[in-house]
Amino acid sequence: MNGVHDMGGLENLGPIAPEADEPVFHHAWESRVHALSVASPTRRNIDEGRHQREKIPGPEYLAMSYYEKWFRGLSELLVAHGFVTPAELASGKPAPRAPKATPLLSAEDVTPRFMRRGSYVRGAAQPLFVDGDAVRARNLNPHGHTRLPRYVRGRRGVIVSLHGAHVFPDSHAHGEGEDPRPLYTVRFSARELWGEAADPRDSVCLDLWEPYLDRA
């Protein structure tokens, strides 16, 4: 979907100021939001979680910190899936006689979970493209979730590698199954993206799913 979250290639958003020795969390509540998100029953679909944050209205999204967006999206998903009610969220307490759910993640399982590497690699049909193929990113205007940035839509690039088939986020975010599709790294020249003023030596590489691409 198109929204303020898709900031790639935009100008006049202010300087990027890296913070020296930046802590993992700036405030204690941020670590709690992270823990809640990892232990939430909605964690099984991270694409749905991303999409929920993308639906935050633009002015509110721009005024929020990173973990404020996480908390907003998590709260809305928990309500949408019936795990809590709006009244329970507002009070911070379970409703009387509400059934107690079995925790998705116990305390003793936290360290093994974080030590275990997850994967979205899956099996799929033969890829359409090979290294060196010229492709063009489709000029999509989706109403739902997508990982195709606006600034490359309609632009020509070259396949530089294939990563096998991965869960397709555009389907997965909307409960339509994993729908694995081939995933490629595509290189775009800076001039293709931003015109003749760009340095001819520069390029941008993006990992893009096959449904985002046409043969050029």
N, CA, C and O of each residue as an XYZ file, in Angstrom:
864
protein
N       0.847     -1.185      0.000
C       0.000      0.000      0.000
C       0.882      1.235      0.000
O       2.029      1.182      0.445
N       0.364      2.325     -0.487
C       1.104      3.581     -0.486
C       0.844      4.302      0.830
O      -0.300      4.415      1.269
N       1.907      4.786      1.452
C       1.749      5.485      2.720
C       3.035      6.154      3.132
O       4.052      6.037      2.448
N       2.994      6.859      4.254
C       4.168      7.608      4.696
C       5.288      6.693      5.161
O       6.432      7.131      5.279
N       4.972      5.409      5.430
C       6.014      4.481      5.863
C       7.021      4.198      4.748
O       8.162      3.829      5.026
N       6.605      4.371      3.479
C       7.449      4.072      2.329
C       8.269      5.316      1.991
O       7.916      6.078      1.092
N       9.367      5.510      2.722
C      10.143      6.752      2.626
C      11.346      6.656      1.702
O      12.039      7.652      1.497
N      11.610      5.487      1.142
C      12.770      5.341      0.280
C      12.746      6.301     -0.897
O      11.726      6.444     -1.571
N      13.871      6.955     -1.138
C      13.987      7.863     -2.274
C      13.381      9.233     -2.071
O      13.454     10.071     -2.970
N      12.775      9.494     -0.900
C      12.167     10.805     -0.652
C      13.201     11.799     -0.142
O      14.192     11.415      0.479
N      12.965     13.072     -0.409
C      13.863     14.134      0.025
C      13.187     15.015      1.072
O      11.983     14.922      1.309
N      14.009     15.880      1.697
C      13.539     16.908      2.628
C      12.867     16.322      3.877
O      11.923     16.899      4.416
N      13.372     15.164      4.325
C      12.866     14.582      5.566
C      13.828     14.811      6.727
O      13.675     14.227      7.800
N      14.814     15.663      6.500
C      15.765     15.968      7.559
C      16.993     15.078      7.498
O      16.977     14.037      6.841
N      18.061     15.481      8.181
C      19.310     14.705      8.139
C      19.205     13.420      8.940
O      18.417     13.320      9.881
N      20.011     12.437      8.553
C      20.162     11.209      9.329
C      21.306     11.429     10.305
O      22.438     11.677      9.890
N      21.023     11.340     11.588
C      22.028     11.619     12.615
C      22.254     10.372     13.454
O      21.564     10.189     14.457
N      23.201      9.500     13.081
C      23.472      8.294     13.873
C      23.858      8.652     15.302
O      24.582      9.618     15.544
N      23.368      7.868     16.228
C      23.635      8.103     17.643
C      24.817      7.244     18.079
O      24.769      6.019     17.966
N      25.867      7.874     18.572
C      27.049      7.147     19.026
C      26.684      6.273     20.230
O      25.997      6.721     21.148
N      27.157      5.012     20.212
C      26.904      4.073     21.317
C      25.411      3.984     21.642
O      25.020      3.972     22.809
N      24.596      3.921     20.608
C      23.150      3.872     20.810
C      22.751      2.617     21.575
O      23.186      1.521     21.223
N      21.927      2.757     22.618
C      21.492      1.578     23.365
C      20.462      0.783     22.571
O      19.837      1.302     21.647
N      20.296     -0.472     22.942
C      19.284     -1.303     22.280
C      17.899     -0.711     22.501
O      17.092     -0.648     21.573
N      17.623     -0.278     23.724
C      16.358      0.364     24.070
C      16.655      1.684     24.761
O      17.521      1.749     25.633
N      15.944      2.736     24.377
C      16.143      4.036     25.002
C      15.355      4.176     26.300
O      15.715      4.972     27.168
N      14.291      3.409     26.429
C      13.449      3.465     27.634
C      13.037      2.044     28.001
O      12.954      1.171     27.139
N      12.779      1.820     29.294
C      12.416      0.479     29.758
C      11.147     -0.027     29.087
O      11.026     -1.220     28.809
N      10.189      0.880     28.822
C       8.924      0.438     28.230
C       9.117     -0.127     26.823
O       8.328     -0.958     26.373
N      10.171      0.324     26.127
C      10.417     -0.205     24.786
C      10.767     -1.690     24.838
O      10.326     -2.464     23.989
N      11.550     -2.081     25.825
C      11.894     -3.497     25.950
C      10.651     -4.333     26.260
O      10.551     -5.481     25.827
N       9.712     -3.765     27.005
C       8.476     -4.481     27.304
C       7.619     -4.640     26.040
O       7.017     -5.692     25.825
N       7.567     -3.613     25.220
C       6.815     -3.719     23.969
C       7.440     -4.782     23.071
O       6.727     -5.564     22.443
N       8.758     -4.812     23.009
C       9.435     -5.831     22.218
C       9.098     -7.226     22.741
O       8.798     -8.129     21.960
N       9.148     -7.399     24.051
C       8.830     -8.700     24.642
C       7.379     -9.093     24.378
O       7.094    -10.249     24.066
N       6.466     -8.135     24.504
C       5.050     -8.414     24.231
C       4.853     -8.860     22.784
O       4.082     -9.779     22.509
N       5.549     -8.210     21.875
C       5.398     -8.547     20.455
C       5.910     -9.950     20.163
O       5.283    -10.706     19.420
N       7.056    -10.296     20.750
C       7.639    -11.623     20.515
C       6.756    -12.719     21.107
O       6.627    -13.797     20.526
N       6.145    -12.445     22.269
C       5.329    -13.449     22.952
C       3.874    -13.451     22.500
O       3.095    -14.298     22.937
N       3.498    -12.521     21.634
C       2.099    -12.409     21.220
C       1.692    -13.542     20.290
O       2.509    -13.995     19.489
N       0.459    -14.009     20.375
C      -0.025    -15.026     19.422
C      -0.084    -14.512     17.992
O      -0.174    -15.307     17.057
N      -0.034    -13.194     17.803
C      -0.022    -12.634     16.446
C       1.362    -12.724     15.814
O       1.510    -12.429     14.628
N       2.372    -13.121     16.572
C       3.753    -13.163     16.082
C       3.923    -14.175     14.955
O       4.909    -14.113     14.220
N       2.996    -15.092     14.808
C       3.127    -16.120     13.774
C       3.118    -15.526     12.368
O       3.518    -16.199     11.418
N       2.676    -14.289     12.217
C       2.615    -13.669     10.898
C       3.189    -12.255     10.983
O       2.464    -11.292     11.236
N       4.491    -12.146     10.769
C       5.132    -10.833     10.900
C       4.732     -9.900      9.757
O       4.787     -8.679      9.911
N       4.332    -10.458      8.617
C       3.887     -9.609      7.509
C       2.585     -8.892      7.872
O       2.402     -7.720      7.542
N       1.685     -9.601      8.550
C       0.454     -8.964      9.006
C       0.768     -7.857     10.005
O       0.116     -6.813     10.005
N       1.771     -8.085     10.858
C       2.166     -7.060     11.813
C       2.702     -5.813     11.134
O       2.383     -4.693     11.534
N       3.514     -6.010     10.108
C       4.027     -4.852      9.360
C       2.874     -4.071      8.718
O       2.825     -2.842      8.767
N       1.961     -4.818      8.124
C       0.849     -4.154      7.446
C      -0.015     -3.372      8.435
O      -0.501     -2.286      8.119
N      -0.202     -3.923      9.623
C      -1.002     -3.215     10.622
C      -0.367     -1.878     10.996
O      -1.073     -0.888     11.186
N       0.948     -1.844     11.101
C       1.633     -0.572     11.407
C       1.529      0.398     10.236
O       1.448      1.611     10.430
N       1.531     -0.147      9.015
C       1.412      0.716      7.836
C       0.061      1.416      7.772
O      -0.066      2.465      7.141
N      -0.946      0.841      8.421
C      -2.284      1.419      8.375
C      -2.484      2.561      9.371
O      -3.549      3.177      9.390
N      -1.486      2.849     10.193
C      -1.585      3.991     11.101
C      -1.679      5.267     10.259
O      -0.857      5.452      9.363
N      -2.645      6.151     10.511
C      -2.770      7.386      9.719
C      -1.462      8.172      9.670
O      -0.735      8.251     10.661
N      -1.174      8.751      8.503
C       0.096      9.414      8.258
C       0.551     10.393      9.327
O       1.670     10.256      9.823
N      -0.271     11.386      9.710
C       0.180     12.359     10.723
C       0.549     11.702     12.052
O       1.491     12.127     12.720
N      -0.202     10.659     12.433
C       0.111      9.954     13.675
C       1.383      9.129     13.516
O       2.218      9.096     14.420
N       1.534      8.473     12.388
C       2.706      7.647     12.126
C       3.989      8.476     12.227
O       4.961      8.054     12.853
N       3.982      9.648     11.610
C       5.184     10.490     11.594
C       5.522     11.046     12.972
O       6.676     11.383     13.238
N       4.531     11.145     13.844
C       4.766     11.697     15.188
C       5.171     10.610     16.187
O       5.556     10.930     17.311
N       5.093      9.341     15.804
C       5.371      8.242     16.721
C       6.833      7.811     16.668
O       7.499      7.942     15.641
N       7.319      7.291     17.801
C       8.621      6.649     17.820
C       8.471      5.220     17.299
O       7.357      4.739     17.093
N       9.592      4.555     17.090
C       9.599      3.203     16.529
C       8.729      2.255     17.349
O       7.867      1.577     16.790
N       8.937      2.197     18.651
C       8.200      1.244     19.474
C       6.781      1.700     19.789
O       5.944      0.881     20.168
N       6.501      2.963     19.642
C       5.105      3.391     19.720
C       4.301      2.795     18.564
O       3.150      2.395     18.741
N       4.914      2.740     17.384
C       4.250      2.115     16.236
C       4.064      0.625     16.485
O       3.012      0.073     16.160
N       5.053     -0.024     17.048
C       4.935     -1.449     17.361
C       3.769     -1.682     18.325
O       2.966     -2.593     18.123
N       3.679     -0.859     19.370
C       2.638     -1.052     20.373
C       1.256     -0.807     19.786
O       0.312     -1.541     20.078
N       1.140      0.214     18.965
C      -0.145      0.523     18.327
C      -0.583     -0.649     17.440
O      -1.723     -1.106     17.527
N       0.314     -1.122     16.603
C      -0.023     -2.222     15.707
C      -0.363     -3.496     16.466
O      -1.316     -4.191     16.115
N       0.409     -3.810     17.508
C       0.152     -5.007     18.304
C      -1.207     -4.925     18.982
O      -1.967     -5.893     18.974
N      -1.513     -3.785     19.564
C      -2.797     -3.620     20.258
C      -3.962     -3.825     19.302
O      -4.932     -4.502     19.642
N      -3.875     -3.250     18.113
C      -4.961     -3.356     17.150
C      -5.122     -4.793     16.633
O      -6.240     -5.243     16.384
N      -4.006     -5.505     16.473
C      -4.095     -6.894     16.015
C      -4.701     -7.796     17.086
O      -5.492     -8.687     16.778
N      -4.330     -7.564     18.341
C      -4.885     -8.375     19.422
C      -6.406     -8.222     19.500
O      -7.125     -9.190     19.748
N      -6.881     -7.003     19.288
C      -8.333     -6.769     19.281
C      -8.966     -7.405     18.046
O     -10.006     -8.057     18.142
N      -8.336     -7.214     16.888
C      -8.901     -7.725     15.636
C      -9.055     -9.247     15.658
O      -9.997     -9.786     15.078
N      -8.132     -9.934     16.325
C      -8.185    -11.399     16.367
C      -8.915    -11.927     17.597
O      -8.964    -13.139     17.808
N      -9.479    -11.043     18.409
C     -10.286    -11.478     19.535
C      -9.517    -11.952     20.749
O     -10.085    -12.614     21.618
N      -8.229    -11.628     20.829
C      -7.452    -12.038     22.002
C      -7.734    -11.142     23.211
O      -7.642    -11.593     24.353
N      -8.074     -9.885     22.966
C      -8.461     -8.955     24.029
C      -9.599     -8.091     23.499
O      -9.859     -8.055     22.297
N     -10.265     -7.403     24.404
C     -11.298     -6.452     24.001
C     -10.761     -5.037     24.171
O      -9.799     -4.829     24.910
N     -11.376     -4.047     23.489
C     -10.955     -2.663     23.704
C     -11.038     -2.255     25.164
O     -10.194     -1.497     25.643
N     -12.049     -2.749     25.882
C     -12.192     -2.398     27.301
C     -11.044     -2.973     28.126
O     -10.554     -2.325     29.052
N     -10.619     -4.178     27.792
C      -9.488     -4.779     28.515
C      -8.199     -4.005     28.258
O      -7.394     -3.810     29.169
N      -8.008     -3.571     27.030
C      -6.824     -2.766     26.730
C      -6.833     -1.457     27.501
O      -5.809     -1.028     28.032
N      -7.994     -0.830     27.555
C      -8.098      0.463     28.241
C      -7.852      0.331     29.734
O      -7.233      1.206     30.340
N      -8.331     -0.754     30.336
C      -8.204     -0.929     31.783
C      -6.902     -1.614     32.180
O      -6.435     -1.465     33.309
N      -6.318     -2.364     31.249
C      -5.131     -3.136     31.583
C      -5.431     -4.379     32.386
O      -4.519     -4.986     32.947
N      -6.691     -4.771     32.453
C      -7.108     -5.928     33.249
C      -8.039     -6.820     32.422
O      -8.810     -6.322     31.601
N      -7.968     -8.136     32.638
C      -8.883     -9.032     31.902
C     -10.311     -8.846     32.364
O     -10.553     -8.524     33.527
N     -11.246     -9.041     31.477
C     -12.665     -8.966     31.834
C     -13.007    -10.093     32.802
O     -12.411    -11.167     32.725
N     -13.946     -9.873     33.705
C     -14.362    -10.933     34.636
C     -14.789    -12.193     33.879
O     -15.529    -12.125     32.899
N     -14.307    -13.337     34.354
C     -14.627    -14.645     33.788
C     -14.110    -14.848     32.365
O     -14.534    -15.772     31.671
N     -13.191    -13.979     31.935
C     -12.587    -14.181     30.615
C     -11.686    -15.418     30.656
O     -10.951    -15.599     31.627
N     -11.725    -16.264     29.638
C     -10.877    -17.467     29.652
C      -9.401    -17.097     29.623
O      -9.004    -16.149     28.946
N      -8.607    -17.836     30.346
C      -7.176    -17.572     30.402
C      -6.477    -18.355     29.298
O      -6.559    -19.583     29.259
N      -5.798    -17.662     28.413
C      -5.140    -18.318     27.282
C      -3.821    -18.953     27.727
O      -3.175    -18.483     28.664
N      -3.442    -20.007     27.051
C      -2.136    -20.619     27.279
C      -1.067    -19.754     26.636
O      -1.164    -19.451     25.447
N      -0.045    -19.346     27.391
C       0.989    -18.477     26.813
C       1.654    -19.117     25.596
O       1.948    -20.312     25.593
N       1.881    -18.322     24.585
C       2.560    -18.810     23.389
C       4.022    -19.087     23.683
O       4.609    -19.997     23.098
N       4.619    -18.311     24.585
C       6.046    -18.397     24.859
C       6.253    -18.353     26.365
O       5.925    -17.354     27.007
N       6.793    -19.425     26.935
C       7.076    -19.463     28.369
C       8.433    -18.832     28.647
O       9.243    -18.665     27.735
N       8.682    -18.481     29.905
C       9.933    -17.812     30.273
C      11.147    -18.655     29.916
O      12.152    -18.128     29.440
N      11.060    -19.977     30.147
C      12.212    -20.835     29.878
C      12.462    -21.038     28.376
O      13.527    -21.508     27.975
N      11.476    -20.681     27.557
C      11.634    -20.843     26.106
C      12.196    -19.597     25.417
O      12.502    -19.630     24.225
N      12.331    -18.500     26.167
C      12.737    -17.239     25.542
C      14.135    -17.337     24.939
O      14.319    -17.016     23.765
N      15.124    -17.774     25.720
C      16.498    -17.842     25.213
C      16.625    -18.807     24.036
O      17.223    -18.440     23.025
N      16.083    -20.038     24.126
C      16.163    -20.920     22.943
C      15.489    -20.331     21.713
O      15.971    -20.525     20.597
N      14.377    -19.611     21.898
C      13.690    -19.011     20.751
C      14.577    -17.987     20.057
O      14.640    -17.946     18.828
N      15.266    -17.157     20.847
C      16.106    -16.127     20.251
C      17.396    -16.697     19.674
O      18.008    -16.078     18.804
N      17.810    -17.855     20.139
C      19.021    -18.489     19.616
C      18.748    -19.255     18.326
O      19.677    -19.579     17.586
N      17.473    -19.546     18.056
C      17.110    -20.339     16.889
C      16.819    -19.427     15.704
O      15.999    -18.514     15.792
N      17.490    -19.684     14.619
C      17.322    -18.855     13.423
C      16.101    -19.301     12.635
O      15.981    -20.467     12.259
N      15.202    -18.366     12.392
C      14.024    -18.667     11.597
C      14.315    -18.545     10.111
O      15.364    -18.030      9.723
N      13.409    -19.006      9.291
C      13.588    -18.930      7.849
C      12.248    -18.843      7.149
O      11.284    -19.503      7.534
N      12.202    -18.019      6.114
C      11.027    -17.924      5.257
C      11.289    -18.583      3.905
O      10.517    -18.398      2.963
N      12.369    -19.345      3.807
C      12.679    -20.052      2.566
C      11.732    -21.231      2.413
O      11.517    -21.991      3.357
N      11.167    -21.379      1.221
C      10.233    -22.452      0.943
C      10.520    -23.037     -0.456
O      11.378    -22.533     -1.180
N       9.803    -24.087     -0.817
C       9.925    -24.637     -2.154
C       8.919    -23.972     -3.086
O       7.857    -23.532     -2.647
N       9.255    -23.899     -4.378
C       8.337    -23.279     -5.354
C       8.722    -23.733     -6.756
O       9.684    -24.479     -6.939
N       7.961    -23.273     -7.738
C       8.219    -23.609     -9.134
C       9.523    -22.977     -9.611
O      10.102    -22.124     -8.939
N       9.965    -23.411    -10.775
C      11.186    -22.870    -11.362
C      11.094    -21.356    -11.532
O      10.053    -20.850    -11.950
N      12.162    -20.623    -11.216
C      12.148    -19.160    -11.395
C      12.099    -18.781    -12.868
O      12.575    -19.518    -13.732
N      11.520    -17.629    -13.135
C      11.426    -17.142    -14.511
C      12.716    -16.483    -14.985
O      12.997    -16.449    -16.183
N      13.497    -15.962    -14.045
C      14.666    -15.168    -14.418
C      15.954    -15.827    -13.907
O      15.943    -16.625    -12.970
N      17.075    -15.454    -14.569
C      18.401    -15.904    -14.148
C      19.299    -14.681    -14.039
O      18.938    -13.590    -14.478
N      20.473    -14.877    -13.448
C      21.425    -13.781    -13.296
C      21.705    -13.124    -14.652
O      21.921    -13.803    -15.655
N      21.696    -11.795    -14.655
C      21.978    -11.045    -15.875
C      20.754    -10.632    -16.653
O      20.856     -9.791    -17.546
N      19.592    -11.196    -16.346
C      18.366    -10.816    -17.050
C      17.975     -9.375    -16.727
O      18.058     -8.936    -15.580
N      17.550     -8.654    -17.754
C      17.023     -7.300    -17.564
C      15.547     -7.394    -17.199
O      14.781     -8.105    -17.850
N      15.163     -6.687    -16.177
C      13.768     -6.714    -15.717
C      13.302     -5.284    -15.455
O      14.100     -4.351    -15.365
N      12.000     -5.151    -15.338
C      11.423     -3.860    -14.965
C      10.459     -4.097    -13.796
O       9.594     -4.970    -13.856
N      10.627     -3.307    -12.742
C       9.710     -3.407    -11.608
C       8.328     -2.920    -12.037
O       8.197     -1.867    -12.661
N       7.322     -3.678    -11.703
C       5.968     -3.314    -12.102
C       5.517     -2.035    -11.413
O       5.889     -1.769    -10.270
N       4.722     -1.255    -12.107
C       4.194     -0.010    -11.554
C       2.876     -0.305    -10.849
O       1.796     -0.019    -11.366
N       2.991     -0.885     -9.657
C       1.829     -1.302     -8.889
C       1.307     -0.168     -8.011
O       2.045      0.743     -7.637
N       0.036     -0.247     -7.699
C      -0.561      0.698     -6.748
C      -1.482     -0.098     -5.822
O      -2.700      0.083     -5.845
N      -0.891     -0.988     -4.999
C      -1.704     -1.940     -4.234
C      -2.424     -1.296     -3.057
O      -1.934     -0.344     -2.451
N      -3.582     -1.829     -2.752
C      -4.327     -1.383     -1.580
C      -3.866     -2.107     -0.324
O      -4.105     -1.634      0.787
N      -3.209     -3.246     -0.490
C      -2.740     -4.022      0.650
C      -1.241     -3.923      0.820
O      -0.596     -3.023      0.283
N      -0.691     -4.870      1.584
C       0.731     -4.855      1.916
C       1.572     -5.229      0.700
O       1.185     -6.091     -0.089
N       2.719     -4.579      0.552
C       3.689     -4.949     -0.471
C       5.072     -4.553      0.014
O       5.226     -3.626      0.810
N       6.083     -5.272     -0.481
C       7.471     -4.923     -0.172
C       8.164     -4.319     -1.402
O       9.393     -4.279     -1.468
N       7.379     -3.854     -2.364
C       7.941     -3.190     -3.544
C       7.916     -1.686     -3.317
O       6.842     -1.086     -3.360
N       9.070     -1.054     -3.076
C       9.093      0.381     -2.781
C       8.607      1.216     -3.961
O       8.780      0.846     -5.122
N       7.999      2.343     -3.635
C       7.486      3.228     -4.694
C       8.581      3.698     -5.635
O       8.362      3.805     -6.841
N       9.772      3.983     -5.085
C      10.777      4.661     -5.922
C      11.391      3.765     -6.999
O      12.121      4.258     -7.860
N      11.107      2.443     -6.968
C      11.617      1.600     -8.048
C      10.518      1.137     -9.004
O      10.812      0.475     -9.999
N       9.274      1.468     -8.723
C       8.175      1.013     -9.589
C       8.308      1.616    -10.988
O       8.443      2.829    -11.148
N       8.267      0.755    -11.983
C       8.422      1.194    -13.367
C       9.861      1.355    -13.809
O      10.112      1.744    -14.950
N      10.822      1.065    -12.929
C      12.243      1.262    -13.247
C      12.888     -0.044    -13.712
O      12.477     -1.136    -13.319
N      13.898      0.098    -14.548
C      14.596     -1.042    -15.148
C      15.805     -1.415    -14.310
O      16.558     -0.549    -13.867
N      15.985     -2.724    -14.094
C      17.137     -3.208    -13.349
C      17.648     -4.517    -13.933
O      17.173     -4.982    -14.969
N      18.625     -5.101    -13.249
C      19.252     -6.340    -13.705
C      19.292     -7.329    -12.546
O      19.645     -6.965    -11.425
N      18.927     -8.586    -12.821
C      19.011     -9.638    -11.819
C      20.480     -9.933    -11.519
O      21.264    -10.181    -12.435
N      20.853     -9.907    -10.246
C      22.238    -10.222     -9.887
C      22.338    -11.499     -9.056
O      23.426    -12.061     -8.941
N      21.231    -11.975     -8.472
C      21.266    -13.251     -7.756
C      19.856    -13.740     -7.466
O      18.904    -12.960     -7.439
N      19.741    -15.040     -7.251
C      18.477    -15.685     -6.897
C      18.632    -16.318     -5.528
O      19.643    -16.962     -5.247
N      17.634    -16.138     -4.676
C      17.713    -16.635     -3.295
C      16.730    -17.776     -3.039
O      16.402    -18.040     -1.883
N      16.257    -18.449     -4.065
C      15.265    -19.484     -3.879
C      13.893    -18.873     -3.682
O      13.688    -17.691     -3.960
N      12.952    -19.673     -3.203
C      11.588    -19.187     -2.991
C      11.381    -18.826     -1.527
O      11.810    -19.552     -0.629
N      10.723    -17.704     -1.297
C      10.428    -17.228      0.054
C       8.932    -16.944      0.170
O       8.246    -16.716     -0.826
N       8.445    -16.964      1.406
C       7.058    -16.583      1.676
C       6.785    -15.234      1.029
O       7.572    -14.299      1.175
N       5.663    -15.134      0.309
C       5.325    -13.893     -0.397
C       4.528    -12.987      0.545
O       3.384    -13.304      0.872
N       5.103    -11.877      0.984
C       4.445    -11.042      2.001
C       3.113    -10.454      1.567
O       2.232    -10.252      2.403
N       2.943    -10.174      0.277
C       1.699     -9.568     -0.196
C       0.502    -10.480      0.029
O      -0.612    -10.000      0.238
N       0.722    -11.793     -0.011
C      -0.338    -12.753      0.283
C      -0.411    -13.051      1.779
O      -1.490    -13.060      2.372
N       0.747    -13.293      2.373
C       0.816    -13.719      3.768
C       0.210    -12.690      4.717
O      -0.444    -13.058      5.693
N       0.422    -11.407      4.440
C      -0.072    -10.345      5.324
C      -1.585    -10.329      5.420
O      -2.139     -9.793      6.379
N      -2.269    -10.917      4.425
C      -3.726    -10.841      4.367
C      -4.395    -12.200      4.588
O      -5.544    -12.409      4.200
N      -3.653    -13.124      5.220
C      -4.237    -14.413      5.536
C      -4.489    -15.295      4.339
O      -5.354    -16.169      4.394
N      -3.755    -15.091      3.249
C      -3.952    -15.858      2.028
C      -2.896    -16.949      1.851
O      -2.658    -17.419      0.739
N      -2.277    -17.339      2.940
C      -1.272    -18.393      2.883
C       0.112    -17.863      2.577
O       0.294    -16.681      2.286
N       1.090    -18.762      2.650
C       2.483    -18.348      2.452
C       2.795    -18.052      0.986
O       3.618    -17.181      0.706
N       2.171    -18.743      0.060
C       2.282    -18.437     -1.375
C       3.730    -18.187     -1.791
O       4.009    -17.128     -2.352
N       4.670    -19.112     -1.545
C       6.090    -18.847     -1.811
C       6.371    -18.518     -3.274
O       5.851    -19.157     -4.189
N       7.200    -17.516     -3.462
C       7.598    -17.069     -4.801
C       9.114    -16.862     -4.843
O       9.724    -16.583     -3.811
N       9.735    -16.996     -6.035
C      11.172    -16.748     -6.159
C      11.528    -15.321     -5.744
O      10.806    -14.367     -6.033
N      12.665    -15.209     -5.058
C      13.150    -13.917     -4.569
C      14.508    -13.635     -5.199
O      15.410    -14.472     -5.158
N      14.644    -12.453     -5.779
C      15.869    -12.063     -6.479
C      16.480    -10.811     -5.856
O      15.788    -10.004     -5.236
N      17.795    -10.669     -6.036
C      18.422     -9.364     -5.829
C      18.497     -8.684     -7.187
O      19.010     -9.251     -8.151
N      17.978     -7.462     -7.251
C      17.947     -6.697     -8.499
C      18.737     -5.408     -8.293
O      18.535     -4.687     -7.316
N      19.638     -5.133     -9.230
C      20.442     -3.908     -9.154
C      19.854     -2.854    -10.085
O      19.608     -3.119    -11.261
N      19.633     -1.659     -9.548
C      19.154     -0.500    -10.302
C      20.244      0.564    -10.288
O      20.810      0.861     -9.236
N      20.537      1.133    -11.439
C      21.503      2.230    -11.453
C      20.872      3.464    -10.811
O      19.660      3.667    -10.884
N      21.701      4.268    -10.192
C      21.195      5.478     -9.553
C      20.558      6.409    -10.571
O      19.577      7.086    -10.263
N      21.100      6.450    -11.774
C      20.529      7.325    -12.801
C      19.170      6.826    -13.281
O      18.311      7.629    -13.644
N      18.969      5.514    -13.286
C      17.658      4.970    -13.626
C      16.616      5.401    -12.598
O      15.455      5.632    -12.934
N      17.043      5.505    -11.354
C      16.112      5.856    -10.280
C      15.908      7.354    -10.141
O      14.786      7.812     -9.925
N      17.003      8.134    -10.266
C      16.926      9.560     -9.919
C      17.400     10.509    -11.016
O      17.533     11.710    -10.784
N      17.656      9.972    -12.213
C      17.968     10.854    -13.334
C      19.442     11.163    -13.505
O      20.297     10.645    -12.787
N      19.714     12.015    -14.469
C      21.087     12.304    -14.883
C      21.918     12.985    -13.799
O      23.147     12.960    -13.869
N      21.280     13.589    -12.803
C      22.048     14.261    -11.744
C      22.723     13.253    -10.813
O      23.638     13.619    -10.076
N      22.291     12.004    -10.834
C      22.874     10.987     -9.956
C      24.251     10.570    -10.461
O      24.539     10.668    -11.654
N      25.091     10.109     -9.554
C      26.439      9.650     -9.898
C      26.332      8.373    -10.738
O      25.688      7.419    -10.301
N      26.940      8.323    -11.930
C      26.833      7.144    -12.791
C      27.479      5.901    -12.181
O      27.228      4.787    -12.641
N      28.307      6.078    -11.151
C      28.969      4.924    -10.526
C      28.089      4.265     -9.461
O      28.384      3.160     -9.007
N      27.014      4.941     -9.065
C      26.198      4.450     -7.956
C      25.078      3.530     -8.440
O      24.591      3.651     -9.565
N      24.688      2.619     -7.570
C      23.551      1.748     -7.846
C      22.921      1.326     -6.529
O      23.520      1.479     -5.464
N      21.713      0.795     -6.610
C      20.973      0.311     -5.444
C      20.541     -1.119     -5.728
O      20.009     -1.402     -6.802
N      20.762     -2.027     -4.775
C      20.325     -3.408     -4.908
C      19.160     -3.670     -3.951
O      19.215     -3.320     -2.772
N      18.119     -4.283     -4.476
C      16.934     -4.590     -3.688
C      16.571     -6.061     -3.857
O      16.724     -6.626     -4.940
N      16.091     -6.675     -2.784
C      15.566     -8.033     -2.865
C      14.082     -7.934     -3.196
O      13.300     -7.378     -2.424
N      13.701     -8.481     -4.355
C      12.334     -8.337     -4.860
C      11.773     -9.689     -5.284
O      12.473    -10.505     -5.884
N      10.505     -9.912     -4.965
C       9.829    -11.151     -5.340
C       9.435    -11.126     -6.817
O       9.232    -10.062     -7.401
N       9.333    -12.305     -7.399
C       9.059    -12.440     -8.834
C       7.772    -11.727     -9.287
O       7.777    -11.131    -10.364
N       6.677    -11.760     -8.520
C       5.463    -11.052     -8.987
C       5.636     -9.545     -9.125
O       4.774     -8.876     -9.695
N       6.732     -9.001     -8.613
C       6.991     -7.561     -8.759
C       7.676     -7.234    -10.080
O       7.851     -6.059    -10.402
N       8.065     -8.241    -10.849
C       8.975     -8.007    -11.965
C       8.405     -8.486    -13.298
O       7.713     -9.501    -13.375
N       8.718     -7.720    -14.346
C       8.460     -8.127    -15.730
C       9.794     -8.170    -16.459
O      10.743     -7.490    -16.071
N       9.862     -8.955    -17.495
C      11.076     -8.976    -18.322
C      11.165     -7.675    -19.108
O      10.181     -7.238    -19.707
N      12.325     -7.066    -19.108
C      12.496     -5.775    -19.794
C      12.924     -5.986    -21.248
O      13.116     -5.017    -21.983
